[in-house]
Amino acid sequence: MATANLIANVNRGLERIENYIKGVGTLLQNPFNILDGIRGSLNTIWVTLQNITAEHDQYQNLLNDTNGWVNNYRNQLNDSRNQNLRLQRLLDESQVQVERTMRERDNAQGERNLAILAYNNEKKKSRCWYFSYQDKDRHV
């Protein structure tokens, strides 16, 4: 609002000088004082505009920095998501491999148990055969 008042003061001063030049209205004792006041108001307006421009530039820089951070964080999030997907795929593949290995182990244990059973059965048969053979020798 202060700038608006300064502009109104400049406008009033210019009207007073214009009326002085036209010879209309009250006579001015020293129109140069009014011109100096106008210059002072214009300089104040100029400095205010420079400050506004500098502040605008600062806010623009902050906005640019913030946008840069947002883009950086967005890229990091996308990278994390992609890495998470890769790790999830590796985990899924590992789980499949574990299940396959467990099935192979179970199959191998089953085959081992069958082999032990077959061995024990053969061992029993051979003992039975051996003892029945000895019994034949004793009776003869």
C-alpha positions as CSV (number, residue, x, y, z in Angstrom):
1,M,0.0,0.0,0.0
2,A,2.9,2.4,0.7
3,T,3.8,2.3,-3.0
4,A,0.2,3.2,-4.0
5,N,0.4,6.3,-1.7
6,L,3.7,7.3,-3.3
7,I,2.2,7.0,-6.7
8,A,-0.7,9.1,-5.6
9,N,1.7,11.7,-4.2
10,V,3.6,11.8,-7.5
11,N,0.3,12.3,-9.4
12,R,-0.8,15.1,-7.1
13,G,2.6,16.8,-7.4
14,L,2.5,16.6,-11.2
15,E,-1.1,18.1,-11.2
16,R,0.1,21.0,-9.0
17,I,3.0,21.7,-11.4
18,E,0.8,21.3,-14.4
19,N,-1.7,23.8,-12.9
20,Y,1.2,26.1,-12.1
21,I,2.4,26.0,-15.7
22,K,-1.2,26.6,-17.0
23,G,-1.6,29.4,-14.4
24,V,-4.6,27.7,-12.9
25,G,-5.1,27.3,-9.1
26,T,-2.9,28.6,-6.3
27,L,0.5,30.0,-7.0
28,L,3.5,27.9,-6.0
29,Q,6.3,29.5,-4.1
30,N,8.9,26.9,-5.1
31,P,7.8,24.3,-7.7
32,F,11.3,22.8,-7.4
33,N,10.4,21.5,-4.0
34,I,7.5,19.6,-5.6
35,L,9.8,18.2,-8.3
36,D,12.3,17.1,-5.6
37,G,9.4,15.4,-3.7
38,I,8.4,13.7,-7.0
39,R,11.9,12.5,-7.5
40,G,12.2,11.2,-4.0
41,S,8.9,9.3,-4.4
42,L,10.0,7.9,-7.7
43,N,13.3,6.8,-6.2
44,T,11.5,5.2,-3.3
45,I,9.2,3.4,-5.8
46,W,12.2,2.3,-7.8
47,V,14.0,0.9,-4.8
48,T,10.8,-0.9,-3.7
49,L,10.5,-2.4,-7.2
50,Q,14.1,-3.5,-7.1
51,N,13.6,-5.1,-3.7
52,I,10.4,-6.8,-5.0
53,T,12.4,-8.1,-8.0
54,A,15.2,-9.4,-5.8
55,E,12.7,-11.1,-3.5
56,H,10.9,-12.5,-6.5
57,D,14.3,-13.9,-7.8
58,Q,15.0,-15.4,-4.3
59,Y,11.6,-17.1,-4.3
60,Q,12.1,-18.3,-7.9
61,N,15.5,-19.8,-6.9
62,L,13.8,-21.5,-3.9
63,L,11.1,-22.8,-6.2
64,N,13.7,-24.1,-8.7
65,D,15.7,-25.7,-5.8
66,T,12.5,-27.3,-4.4
67,N,11.5,-28.6,-7.9
68,G,15.0,-30.0,-8.3
69,W,14.7,-31.8,-4.9
70,V,11.3,-33.1,-5.8
71,N,12.6,-34.5,-9.1
72,N,15.6,-36.0,-7.3
73,Y,13.4,-37.7,-4.7
74,R,11.0,-38.9,-7.4
75,N,13.9,-40.5,-9.3
76,Q,15.2,-42.0,-6.0
77,L,11.7,-43.4,-5.3
78,N,11.5,-44.9,-8.9
79,D,15.0,-46.4,-8.4
80,S,13.9,-47.9,-5.1
81,R,10.8,-49.3,-6.6
82,N,12.7,-50.8,-9.5
83,Q,15.3,-52.3,-7.0
84,N,12.4,-53.6,-4.9
85,L,10.9,-55.3,-7.9
86,R,14.3,-56.8,-8.9
87,L,14.7,-58.1,-5.3
88,Q,11.2,-59.5,-5.2
89,R,11.9,-61.4,-8.5
90,L,15.1,-62.7,-7.0
91,L,13.3,-63.7,-3.8
92,D,10.6,-65.5,-5.9
93,E,13.2,-67.3,-7.9
94,S,15.0,-68.3,-4.7
95,Q,11.7,-69.6,-3.2
96,V,11.1,-71.7,-6.4
97,Q,14.7,-73.0,-6.1
98,V,14.3,-73.8,-2.4
99,E,11.0,-75.7,-3.2
100,R,12.7,-77.6,-6.1
101,T,15.7,-78.5,-3.9
102,M,13.4,-79.7,-1.1
103,R,11.5,-81.9,-3.6
104,E,14.8,-83.3,-4.9
105,R,16.0,-83.9,-1.3
106,D,12.7,-85.6,-0.4
107,N,13.0,-87.7,-3.6
108,A,16.6,-88.6,-2.7
109,Q,15.6,-89.5,0.8
110,G,12.8,-91.7,-0.6
111,E,15.2,-93.4,-2.9
112,R,17.6,-93.9,-0.1
113,N,14.9,-95.4,2.1
114,L,13.9,-97.7,-0.7
115,A,17.5,-98.7,-1.3
116,I,17.9,-99.4,2.5
117,L,14.7,-101.4,2.5
118,A,15.8,-103.4,-0.5
119,Y,19.2,-104.0,1.0
120,N,17.7,-105.2,4.3
121,N,15.2,-107.4,2.4
122,E,18.1,-108.9,0.4
123,K,20.1,-109.3,3.6
124,K,17.2,-111.2,5.2
125,K,16.8,-113.4,2.2
126,S,20.5,-114.2,2.2
127,R,20.4,-115.1,5.9
128,C,17.4,-117.2,5.4
129,W,19.0,-118.9,2.5
130,Y,22.2,-119.4,4.5
131,F,20.5,-120.8,7.5
132,S,18.2,-123.1,5.5
133,Y,21.3,-124.3,3.5
134,Q,23.1,-125.1,6.8
135,D,20.1,-126.9,8.1
136,K,20.1,-129.1,5.0
137,D,23.8,-130.0,5.6
138,R,23.0,-131.0,9.2
139,H,20.2,-133.3,8.2
140,V,22.0,-135.1,5.6
